[in-house]
Amino acid sequence: MAEIRLEALKKDFDEVHALRSLDLVIRDHEFMVLLGPSGCGKTTLLRLIAGIEKPTDGRVCFDGEDMNGIEPMHRNVAMVFQNFGLYPHLNVFKNIAFPLQSLKWKPDAIEAKVKETAERLDITHILNRKPRQLSGGQKQRTALARAMVRDPAVFLFDEPLSNLDPKMRVEIRDLIAELHRSLKTTFVYVTHDQGEAMQLADRIVVMEEGMIRQIGTPAEIYNEPNSVYVAGFVGNPQMNFYAARMSDRDGECVVKFMGTEFTVPKSLIPEEQYRNESGKKIIAAVRPEDFRLIPDTEEAAKYHFEAAVRKIVTMGAGLYTELEAGGVVFTAVFQNHTEIAEGSTVTVHLDPSRIHLFDSESKLSVRTLARPEVTSDGTL
Ligand code: ATP
């Protein structure tokens, strides 16, 4: 059992405010990913949970028990680092055995546990090797084994895939996902890679400058980003942002951008907002993959518009394009596409329900503005 509760948690390094009064609940058995750019405070948060750093203010609680004053080794947590953190002079066996020796386990119990764990991670054949004789993937498997032997209640991962080549990254990522499923413990995982976060997380915490910007499942973060910041951080290629204008037309909200008027569903914006602020500027945003390319054979229909093809960059299965419509340049990725050429004009469709709307001043989603704030347990 390990539910982690952070209450008004704050960490200053002299004048640097690494974490600014943060409230968060990480549920028992949850795979929680801390996502954000370099310097936003992800590692500091992980180190506070581990007990390697002391908070300036606030509390870290495990299952309701205040951890302030409890040393890292007594918190029942294990940490896995991007640089593996192996002891270079010890072989793989001794590296894995190290935490158990510190706990004064008997030699035969240590041997049994190390062998069982090594088998599970498929590293039995390298137990006699020193870290310098290992590939990056083997080093990270060894580090995972060393973290696992104590059966910790919480695993903390600090960018564990960063020093691996792309193929190995996928392999170790899948291994970590599988370990989470089988070990049924709480995982807290730091990354600045949104793809990794989307693939691994039960829930994601998006951070900026020592603050939480949004907490949600990968689908919630992707489909309902609560701010321009989150919308721009998650998604590849990045979401398109447009300076648009909204107006009230017979009780419906019409938003104009790319030279086209879109009547957006009422679920995207509170009615009083577009009624009271008709004519006001608003930020509209669309994910590149939400545009659809219309074949020449298809009849003209609502929300079809013409776009000039400025650039084509083919990427894997999708066709990645830079288009221009109504004087604005944007990115579109088409899955089912026919041949199109740079310099040509294409017909594109956008379903208005795929539009995201943000307040021009606060940069917050107008949908979120109509909702209750994030509560202290991190749920909406
Ligand atoms: P990265 O992805 O680059 O590791 P991060 O999101 O993990 O970044 P942190 O390492 O937690 O960010 O750092 C948050 C802020 O605190 C940064 O401004 C960093 O420079 C500062 N910081 C972190 N540790 C210390 C320290 N020991 N002394 C002084 N400042 C620190």
Residues whose N, C-alpha, C, O or C-beta is under 5 A from the ligand:
A	BS01	ATP	F13 V16 A18 P37 S38 G39 C40 G41 K42 T43 T44
